[in-house]
């Protein structure tokens, strides 16, 4: 599994170099060991691949379970170390798996918004990342993506071709690792989730701030 993941790094980096002008900032901030919850804004389905090929450690992704039923894609996700999570309802098995991986010193990738942003603006954060980090004493590392919203590979061929020719600016910024306190009820977890999102927002230009613009 790890060898499969590593073997995909170079081809993916080449792909993103062809698709856009990629800039990665502050990668040295990413912890080299220990359990880490990586959190980021979410613009396109290509975001996990971009983060996975740039960051120095293997990322374990929580992907919606429907994707594992898609031929080829489901097999790829399994071989890359992803695991399924049910959306819209508590999934104790998925969360237990995530906790096990964090306690084993691995990196879990989570998009706190739970879905792709609408028109690049950040949406309300959910509490899953905070809960996992607090329960496992893991660091949270914020990441910010800009420009990947221009990589619309589901568009018509002519639009895709124009995208290749334009090669948009794509930036990945890594923030300072931090931790959250364990304990507290729903209001405390919601406040901590908003804190996580504001850490991401601080790394983004104003046009990406969405509902958190008033706090930036």
C-alpha positions in Angstrom: 0.0 0.0 0.0 2.7 2.5 1.0 4.9 1.5 -2.0 1.8 2.1 -4.3 1.3 5.5 -2.7 5.0 6.5 -3.1 5.1 5.3 -6.7 2.3 7.7 -7.6 4.0 10.8 -6.3 6.2 11.6 -9.3 3.5 11.0 -12.0 1.1 13.1 -10.0 3.6 15.9 -9.6 4.2 15.9 -13.3 0.5 15.9 -14.0 -0.1 19.0 -11.8 3.0 20.7 -13.4 1.3 20.2 -16.8 -2.1 21.4 -15.5 -0.9 24.6 -13.7 1.9 26.6 -12.2 2.2 25.0 -8.8 3.7 26.8 -5.8 4.1 25.1 -2.4 4.8 27.2 0.6 6.0 26.2 4.1 6.1 22.5 3.6 8.8 22.4 6.2 6.2 23.1 8.8 4.6 19.7 8.4 5.5 17.4 11.3 7.8 14.5 10.2 6.4 12.1 12.7 3.4 11.5 15.0 -0.3 11.5 14.5 -1.5 14.5 12.4 -4.9 15.7 11.3 -4.4 17.6 8.1 -7.2 20.1 7.4 -7.8 22.1 4.3 -10.3 24.0 2.3 -11.8 22.0 -0.6 -12.3 23.3 -4.1 -12.2 20.3 -6.5 -11.9 16.5 -6.4 -8.2 16.9 -7.4 -7.3 18.5 -4.0 -6.4 15.2 -2.2 -4.2 14.2 -5.0 -2.4 17.5 -5.0 -1.8 17.5 -1.3 -0.8 13.8 -1.4 1.9 14.2 -3.9 3.4 17.4 -2.4 3.5 16.6 1.4 6.4 14.5 2.7 4.3 11.9 4.4 1.6 9.5 3.3 -1.9 10.9 3.8 -4.8 8.6 4.7 -8.1 9.9 3.3 -11.6 9.5 4.6 -13.6 9.1 1.4 -17.3 8.8 1.1 -18.2 5.1 0.9 -20.0 5.5 -2.4 -16.7 6.0 -4.2 -15.5 2.6 -3.2 -18.2 1.0 -5.3 -17.0 2.8 -8.5 -15.0 0.4 -10.7 -11.2 1.2 -10.9 -11.6 4.3 -8.6 -12.6 2.1 -5.6 -9.6 -0.1 -6.1 -7.3 2.9 -6.5 -8.6 4.4 -3.2 -8.0 1.1 -1.3 -4.5 0.7 -2.7 -3.7 4.3 -1.8 -4.7 3.7 1.8 -8.1 5.5 1.9 -11.0 4.1 3.9 -14.7 4.7 3.6 -16.9 7.0 5.8 -20.6 7.4 5.6 -21.8 10.9 5.2 -24.9 12.4 6.7 -24.9 10.1 9.7 -22.5 9.1 12.5 -20.1 6.4 11.3 -18.5 4.9 14.4 -16.6 2.3 12.4 -15.0 4.9 10.2 -14.2 7.2 13.1 -12.7 4.2 15.0 -10.5 3.4 12.0 -9.3 7.0 11.9 -8.5 7.1 15.6 -6.5 3.8 15.3 -4.4 5.3 12.5 -3.7 8.5 14.3 -2.7 6.7 17.5 -0.3 4.6 15.2 1.3 7.9 14.2 -0.2 8.3 10.8 -1.7 11.3 9.0 -5.5 11.7 8.4 -6.6 14.2 5.7 -10.0 15.8 6.5 -11.9 18.6 4.7 -13.7 20.3 7.7 -16.4 21.7 5.5 -17.4 18.2 4.6 -17.8 19.0 0.9 -16.4 21.2 -1.9 -16.8 25.0 -1.4 -19.4 26.9 -3.3 -17.8 29.4 -5.7 -14.5 29.1 -3.7 -16.0 30.6 -0.5 -15.5 28.7 2.7 -18.5 27.1 4.3 -19.3 26.2 7.9 -16.9 23.8 9.5 -18.0 20.5 11.0 -16.6 19.0 14.2 -15.1 15.7 13.0 -11.5 16.9 12.7 -11.6 18.5 16.2 -13.0 15.4 17.7 -10.4 13.1 16.2 -7.5 15.3 17.1 -8.7 15.8 20.7 -9.3 12.1 21.3 -5.9 11.0 20.0 -3.8 14.0 21.2 -2.9 14.6 17.6 -1.6 17.9 16.1 -3.8 19.7 13.6 -2.1 21.1 10.6 -4.0 23.7 8.4 -3.5 23.8 4.7 -4.9 26.3 2.2 -5.5 25.7 -1.5 -6.0 28.3 -4.2 -6.4 27.9 -8.0 -7.4 24.2 -8.1 -11.0 25.4 -8.8 -9.8 26.2 -12.4 -8.9 22.5 -13.0 -12.4 21.4 -14.2 -11.6 18.1 -15.9 -15.3 17.3 -16.1 -15.9 20.1 -18.6 -16.2 19.9 -22.3 -13.0 19.0 -24.2 -12.6 22.5 -25.6 -12.8 24.0 -22.1 -10.3 21.4 -20.7 -7.9 22.3 -23.6 -8.2 26.0 -22.8 -7.4 25.1 -19.2 -4.2 23.3 -20.2 -3.1 26.3 -22.3 -3.8 28.8 -19.5 -2.0 26.8 -16.8 -3.5 28.6 -13.8 -1.6 29.6 -10.7 -2.1 26.9 -8.0 -0.8 27.5 -4.5 -0.6 25.2 -1.5 0.2 26.9 1.9 0.9 25.0 5.1 0.2 26.7 8.4 1.7 26.2 11.9 0.6 23.0 13.7 -1.6 23.4 16.7 -3.6 21.4 19.2 -7.1 21.5 20.6 -8.2 20.8 24.2 -10.1 17.6 25.0 -13.5 17.8 26.6 -16.4 20.1 26.5 -19.8 19.7 25.0 -21.2 20.5 21.5 -20.7 24.4 21.9 -17.1 23.9 22.7 -16.5 21.5 19.8 -18.3 23.9 17.4 -16.1 26.8 18.6 -13.0 24.6 18.2 -14.1 23.7 14.6 -14.5 27.3 13.8 -11.1 28.0 15.1 -9.7 25.3 12.8 -11.4 26.9 9.8 -10.1 30.4 10.8 -6.6 29.0 10.8 -7.2 27.8 7.2 -8.8 31.2 6.3 -5.7 33.1 7.6 -3.7 31.4 4.8 -6.2 32.3 2.1 -6.8 35.5 0.0 -10.0 37.4 0.9 -12.1 36.0 -2.0 -11.8 32.5 -0.5 -13.0 33.4 3.0 -16.7 32.8 2.5 -18.8 32.9 5.6 -15.7 33.5 7.7 -14.9 36.8 6.0 -16.3 38.8 9.0 -13.8 37.0 11.3 -10.7 37.4 9.1 
